[in-house]
Amino acid sequence: MESNPIYRIEGEITSAAGNYISITTNGQELKIVNATLAAGETLVVDTDRMTAYVEDENGVTVRNGLPYLEELNFPTLSVSAHTLSRFTHFFVIF
C-alpha cells in the first residue's frame, strides 16, 4: 500500500542559475528548480493528483507550479520505515 504525500514549501525564493531545492523520499528525488515565491506564497506539490501549484497566503491558487519541477517525479510513501531528506542550494526555507 502506498501513500501520496503533499509537500508544502514556504518562503521567499528568487530564481537564479544553480538554485534548487531537492527533497529525497526513500531514494526518489523531487527537484525544484527556477522557482520564484514571494512573501506569503507556498509551493504545493500534490503527489496524489500529480500536480504542483502556488498558493497565496489565503490558500488561493495563483499560478501553475509544474514548471518549477525538474521532472514529473512524484515520490510516494509505502508502509514501512521512511527516509526523507532535503537539500537546498542558495535558498532560505522557513
ABEGO torsion letter per residue (X at the ends): XBBBBBBBBBEBBBBBBGBBBBBBBGGBBBBBBGBBBBBGBBBBBBAAAGBBBBBBAAGBBABBAAAABABBBBBBBBBEBBBBBBBBBGBBBX
